[in-house]
């Protein structure tokens, strides 16, 4: 009898559980909710007028009453400025003739000596007067290093590797060009590019100008 009651209770429990599982698919009915949302309202901006060339501020009107005198405070370029003398009769060297070939140029000229500890110097020369075809020959310690050079208006030259002691550089005038003596400007620079000698010569044909570079 007791076993029968337990069996009946078990069957009843299973029936209730099955009923609960089947009820999970019961549709859920919800009452509709009234929509109270309103359309968004923006901020109303005042209209902006379009730019126009005809709209201008009268206070910005240009001043047409200025007194402009073209002759006032005019610069006279024919007068001196107190710093430099104005001269209108200067002729560029390229259009002048050389100075007169005087007898005093008919001798050799010594242009001085300089000392350097560098291994070489740069020798530069040019015709600093009227460029008229002056030509020179260059010697170093009695040996010809440039047999014939035409001097122009810009610097030309060569790099000289120095020997210990004296390095004697001779410049011999091969001619006198079309006017005056053989004229030239000489620059010597050390291995750092520093100017260590600057000189000029005026020579008649056959004579020499000499500079000595001493390497310590």
BELFENWO-V598221 format. One record per backbone hydrogen bond with DSSP energy under -1.0 kcal/mol. CO is the residue of the C=O (numbers start at 1). NH is the residue of the N-H. Records with the same first field share a line. If there is no record, write none. Layout:
CO->NH + NH
This chain:
1->5
2->6
3->7
4->8
5->9
6->10
7->11
8->12
9->13
10->14
11->15
12->16
13->17
14->18
15->19
16->20
17->21
18->22
19->23
21->24
23->26
52->55
57->60
58->61
69->72
76->79
92->95
93->96
100->102
102->105
103->106
105->107 + 204
109->210
112->212
114->214
116->216
119->162
121->160
122->189
123->158
124->187
125->156
126->185
130->132
132->178
134->151
135->174
136->149
137->172
138->145 + 146
139->170
140->143
143->140
146->138
149->136
152->127
156->125
158->123
160->121
165->215
167->213
168->141
169->211
170->139
171->209
172->137
173->206
182->203
184->201
185->126
186->199
187->124
188->196 + 197
189->122
190->193
194->190
197->188
199->186
201->184
203->182
204->207
207->173
208->109
209->171
210->111
211->169
212->114
213->167
214->116
215->165
